[in-house]
Amino acid sequence: MASTEKKTFGQQMRALHRDIGFVTAGLTLLFALSGIAQIFRDTNFLQREIHTPVQLEPGLTPEALAPALKMREVRVERTEGTVLYFRGGSYDGATGQADRIQKEWLFPFDRMTELHTSRSGMPIHWVTLAYGSMLLFMACSSFFMFKGGSPLQKRGLVLAAAGVIVALIALFLTPVG
C-alpha cells in the first residue's frame, strides 16, 4: 500500500534523484562510450577509409583543388611525377583523376558520435539537452541528500568545490587548438 504521509522536500528530492539517476546512468554509458571514441577521431581507431574516385580537369593547382573536391584546403604533402598527395586523397594532374579519402566511423559509433556533435536543428539534440538537464539536476539534488550542516554535506560541498577547481585548472592549462 502506498503511504498517505506527505513527503518532505528532502524526501521528494531523494526519490527524484534516485529515479532520474537510473535513467541518467543508462545515458551516461552511451555518452561515455561515444566520448571515448571521439578522443581518437584523429586516428584510424574505430574508423574505416572510404575511397571516392572523382574526375576533375587536368592541370589544376592545389588552390583550385580544394573547391573542386569540396574540401577546406589542400596542402600537398608530396609529389610523385604528376600525382599530388595530400591529406584526404591524391590528384593526378595529367589525367585529372582524383581519389578522395574520407574516414567513417564503424557501426555503432557512426551513430553514437552524433550525441557529441549534434546541432540544434537535429532531432537528437533533444536527447542531449534532456541528458544535460538531468545531469544538472543530479548535481544540484545531491546536496539535498543529507541534512544541512551535517558532516557528510560539508564533505560533499568540499568535494564538489574540488571538482570545479580541477575542471577549471584543466581548462586553463590545456592549450587551445
C-alpha positions in Angstrom: 0.0 0.0 0.0 1.1 3.5 -0.8 1.9 5.7 2.2 -0.5 8.7 2.5 2.0 10.6 4.5 3.2 13.8 2.9 6.8 13.6 1.9 9.2 16.3 3.0 11.1 18.3 0.4 14.3 16.3 1.1 12.4 13.0 0.7 11.0 14.2 -2.6 14.4 15.2 -3.8 15.9 11.9 -2.8 13.2 10.0 -4.7 13.6 12.1 -7.8 17.4 11.9 -7.5 17.2 8.1 -7.4 14.7 7.7 -10.3 16.4 10.2 -12.6 19.8 8.8 -11.5 18.9 5.4 -13.0 17.9 7.0 -16.3 21.0 9.1 -16.3 23.2 6.0 -15.7 21.9 4.5 -18.9 22.5 7.6 -20.9 25.9 8.1 -19.3 27.0 4.7 -20.5 26.3 5.6 -24.1 27.7 9.2 -23.8 30.9 7.8 -22.2 31.5 5.3 -25.0 30.8 8.0 -27.6 33.1 10.4 -25.8 35.9 7.9 -25.6 35.6 7.2 -29.3 35.7 11.0 -30.0 39.1 11.2 -28.3 40.5 9.0 -31.1 38.8 10.8 -34.0 42.1 12.0 -35.5 43.4 8.4 -35.7 42.1 5.3 -37.7 40.8 3.7 -34.5 37.2 2.5 -34.9 37.1 4.1 -38.4 37.3 2.8 -42.0 38.5 4.7 -45.1 36.1 5.4 -47.9 37.8 6.0 -51.3 35.8 8.0 -53.8 37.2 8.5 -57.3 36.5 11.9 -58.8 37.2 13.0 -62.4 38.4 16.6 -62.5 40.0 18.8 -65.1 43.7 18.0 -65.7 46.3 20.5 -64.6 44.6 22.0 -61.5 46.6 23.9 -59.0 46.4 22.9 -55.3 44.4 26.1 -54.6 41.9 25.1 -57.3 41.7 21.5 -56.0 40.1 22.4 -52.7 36.8 23.9 -54.1 36.7 21.2 -56.8 36.9 18.4 -54.2 34.7 20.3 -51.8 37.4 20.4 -49.2 38.5 23.3 -46.9 42.1 23.2 -48.0 44.5 21.0 -50.0 48.0 21.1 -48.6 50.3 19.0 -50.8 52.4 16.6 -48.7 54.4 15.1 -51.5 54.6 14.8 -55.3 55.4 11.8 -57.4 55.6 12.7 -61.1 52.2 14.3 -61.9 50.5 12.9 -58.8 49.9 15.2 -55.9 49.4 13.5 -52.5 47.6 15.5 -49.8 45.7 14.8 -46.6 42.4 13.3 -47.7 43.5 12.0 -51.1 45.5 12.3 -54.2 45.2 14.0 -57.6 46.9 13.1 -61.0 47.5 16.4 -62.8 48.0 14.7 -66.1 44.6 12.7 -66.2 42.6 14.8 -63.8 41.8 11.7 -61.8 41.4 12.3 -58.0 41.0 9.9 -55.2 39.2 11.4 -52.2 39.7 9.5 -48.9 37.3 10.1 -46.1 37.2 8.4 -42.7 33.9 7.0 -41.5 33.1 5.6 -38.0 32.4 1.9 -37.7 28.9 0.8 -36.6 27.5 1.6 -34.0 30.0 4.5 -33.4 28.8 6.2 -36.6 25.5 7.0 -34.8 26.8 7.3 -31.2 29.2 10.1 -32.1 26.2 12.2 -33.1 25.5 12.5 -29.4 28.5 14.8 -29.1 28.3 16.6 -32.4 24.6 17.3 -32.6 23.4 20.8 -33.5 20.1 22.5 -32.6 18.4 21.6 -35.9 19.0 17.8 -35.4 16.3 15.7 -33.8 18.9 14.0 -31.5 19.6 17.4 -29.8 16.5 16.9 -27.6 18.1 13.8 -26.2 21.4 15.6 -25.5 19.5 18.6 -24.0 17.5 16.3 -21.7 20.6 14.5 -20.7 22.5 17.7 -19.8 19.4 18.9 -17.8 19.3 15.6 -15.9 23.0 15.8 -15.1 22.5 19.4 -13.8 19.6 18.2 -11.7 21.6 15.3 -10.3 24.4 17.6 -9.4 22.1 20.1 -7.6 19.8 17.5 -5.9 22.8 15.7 -4.5 23.2 18.5 -2.0 19.7 17.6 -0.6 20.7 14.0 0.2 21.9 14.9 3.7 20.6 17.3 6.4 22.0 20.8 6.2 25.2 21.3 8.2 25.9 17.6 8.7 29.5 16.4 8.2 28.5 14.5 5.1 27.0 17.5 3.5 30.1 19.6 4.3 32.3 16.9 2.8 30.1 16.8 -0.3 30.5 20.6 -0.7 34.3 20.3 -0.4 34.4 17.5 -2.9 32.1 19.5 -5.3 34.4 22.5 -5.0 37.4 20.3 -5.6 35.7 19.0 -8.8 35.1 22.6 -10.0 38.7 23.6 -9.3 40.2 20.6 -11.1 37.9 21.3 -14.1 38.9 25.0 -14.2 42.6 24.1 -13.9 42.3 21.6 -16.8 40.5 24.2 -18.9 43.0 26.9 -18.4 46.2 24.8 -18.6 45.2 23.0 -21.7 46.5 24.7 -24.9 43.7 25.9 -27.2 43.5 24.2 -30.6 
